[in-house]
């Protein structure tokens, strides 16, 4: 009797499983195999900076990547890969792609030679990869190329010629400068909503899920794109403060209210003199053009309504900002952060000069990019403990200020992250300047312990950073006070200081005033 009961139970379970198999989540069902090509080509181009970005810069850290190395190369791609693999039966093909360029966004116009090499190289590799069901591209959106007005759209067009009419999905940085040409060329676009960029992986995951649904026929990406006509400096774009916070929250509310809707906002990159500069709204729906247009219009209108607060703030200049920082320390607030947000080459000395002039103590400059000074130190066979008198910074561009003579002692000389070497010079009343060979945007306090500096001894830290520093100093509660200082540089808060030639003639606040 027990055997009969057990047999009946097993038959019941089998019958139930057969019925439920048709109700399994899509990710768990047996499906046709899928092959997706994955590639990247990313650069945030400061066209006002002096040094062009060519093949040498893109290959400074090594030859282009492909295969598994490409599939682990950034957070967008790792997110895409992890989500795609959850479905089963999905093969990702890592397509040959350039590495990040030396100097990052301190590099100016990308050469046509470099752009053609990598974009055509990606297209050729995709064409040779065999039959593909889709392509995922991790781009930035603020690339500027000599002779090509809208390079990301051109990348997609070149790839489209190679792969034909299959879904091409794109992820972008929040600082993207784009317009309808990108959304006309691609099938769907997903942009990070947080600055600092915590959600890069999430956008990659979204792209994977919706691409697989598109390939399997349960999603038809339908896009709407709008340009509000507003240009903002990066320093105002942190999504932890208003109105950037409210703009992105409005996008998230739309996504929460509507099924299968993805609302992206790029704040734009003001330091690229290109025709599609400024904020962009891109909305993806599941075969609902009317809804996409309605949401895109709403988001664009909202950005225009908050344009004064978003683009019109005034920050203290160098002398005032340093004085405010010193006064805060005297009130017992420590450590104090000075955000030297406009120095895109990392070589300027304005804050250092003011801190010395105003007799500050216990401060650290993290960092000044000065390969010339590092080479001089090495040529003199200096070592830790050596006394040194040397000029630092003040020569890389017209806004760098003037070299500052430092009389002190070498406290550290050795590797740090991708740099070898970096130097720490101790001088004055417990003051330090950290020298790196090229721009280094410090986002956490980790650099201090790595270089043997006791951060508890630092009253004032000056960082070459716009918003990313908030990750390690504001959101952690470490900084007792923060002063964003509009020192001279190639990334000013006052955008009227830049000589634009290619941007729209009606964009706010450059050409259109209240």
Secondary structure, 3 states (H helix, E strand, C coil): CHHHHHHHHHHHHHHHHHHHHCCCCHHHCCCCCEEEEEEEECCCCCCCCCCCECHHHHCCCCCCECHHHHHCCCHHHHHHHHHHHHHCCEEEEECCECCCCCCHHHCCCECHHHHHHHHHHHHHHHHCCCCCCEEEEEECCCCCECCECCHHHHHHHHHHHHHCCCEEEEEECCCCCCCHHHHHHCCEEEECCCCCCCCHHHHHHHHHHHHHHHHHCCCCEEEEEECCCECCCHHHCCCCCCCHHHHHHHHHHHHHHCCCCEEEEECCCCCCCCCCCCCEEEEEEECCHHHHHHHHHHHHHHHHHCHHHHHCCCCECHHHHHHHHHHHHHCCCCCEEEEECCCCCCCCCHHHHHHHHCCCCCEEEEEEECHHHHHHHHHCCCCCCCEEEEEECCCCCCCCCCCEEEEEEEEEEEEECCEEEEEEEEECCCEEEEEECCCCCCCCCHHHHHCCCCHHHCCEEEECCCCCCHHHHCCCCCCCEEEEECCCCCCCCCHHHCCCCCCCCCCECCCCCC
